[in-house]
Amino acid sequence: LSLLLGGLWAYSQQFFTGRTIWPYHFVQYTIPLAMVALFVLLYNTVRGWNRHMWGLLAAFAALSSVAFGIYTQASTYASARPVYAALQSRALLFDFLNVQVKDCVVLVDESSEEMSRLNTLIPAFTHCNVYSSTELFALIAPDRGFYNYAARLRLRGITPNSIDSYLSAHERQAAGYLYSNWQGLFGVKDFPDFTDALLPERLAAFPKEYRDYAAGDFKAQLGRYRLDYILSDGPLLPQVARELPQLQKIFDKDGIILYSI
């Protein structure tokens, strides 16, 4: 009973604090607590009525749990193994970054799913950081999301004239940089009473702000925050290379190119 009431209290705290908790994580925490409470109840009722029945019930629950765990892990391994096997070819890149200055910063041109994956793996497998990320973040300057997204678009060659049409076609992508809470980031439809009020304002203001950004010197714009390298899948676009003539290619392997800036 205390476990169930504790879960209910943890969920109800948002009524008093005004801070919502991530509902799906709450479910992940409370379901195991409810299962423990259920088995304690069954132990105190079924076992007293029939010890053999309780033994069969407990054995069935244990075997089912083990079988489901083995099945889940085996299927996950089978689906994930090719992905991680392919990543072994990027070990040379990680080794190269690990012999550079510690805490170096890499801007990844996320032109493909693989490049987006590399953007999350660089902080994991090297002592470098990434310039920009769509992973959940907190406590950064409000305008950092704008500069991160603007840098990504400029690397992709998005011009001031095409920004309106691009943004209308990639609104969820933009939300990954401009959100102010988890609802804006994930766009969850299950909780319509909770919204990201700042996201529509930021999306509406972005085209004009991007035009101002694109009118400035690209290297100076990138230099607002520390940046040591740019990583791309193949050569950078010609117009980007012209805007950053000081770039030097220092690593080139299997189409992955690292430039120092």
Secondary structure as GFF3:
##gff-version 3
##sequence-region A 1 261
A	DSSP	alpha_helix	2	17	.	.	.	ID=ss1
A	DSSP	alpha_helix	23	49	.	.	.	ID=ss2
A	DSSP	alpha_helix	51	87	.	.	.	ID=ss3
A	DSSP	three_ten_helix	88	90	.	.	.	ID=ss4
A	DSSP	alpha_helix	91	98	.	.	.	ID=ss5
A	DSSP	beta_strand	105	108	.	.	.	ID=ss6
A	DSSP	alpha_helix	113	125	.	.	.	ID=ss7
A	DSSP	beta_strand	129	130	.	.	.	ID=ss8
A	DSSP	alpha_helix	144	155	.	.	.	ID=ss9
A	DSSP	three_ten_helix	160	162	.	.	.	ID=ss10
A	DSSP	alpha_helix	163	169	.	.	.	ID=ss11
A	DSSP	alpha_helix	171	178	.	.	.	ID=ss12
A	DSSP	alpha_helix	182	186	.	.	.	ID=ss13
A	DSSP	alpha_helix	198	215	.	.	.	ID=ss14
A	DSSP	alpha_helix	218	222	.	.	.	ID=ss15
A	DSSP	beta_strand	229	233	.	.	.	ID=ss16
A	DSSP	alpha_helix	238	243	.	.	.	ID=ss17
A	DSSP	beta_strand	248	253	.	.	.	ID=ss18
A	DSSP	beta_strand	256	260	.	.	.	ID=ss19
###
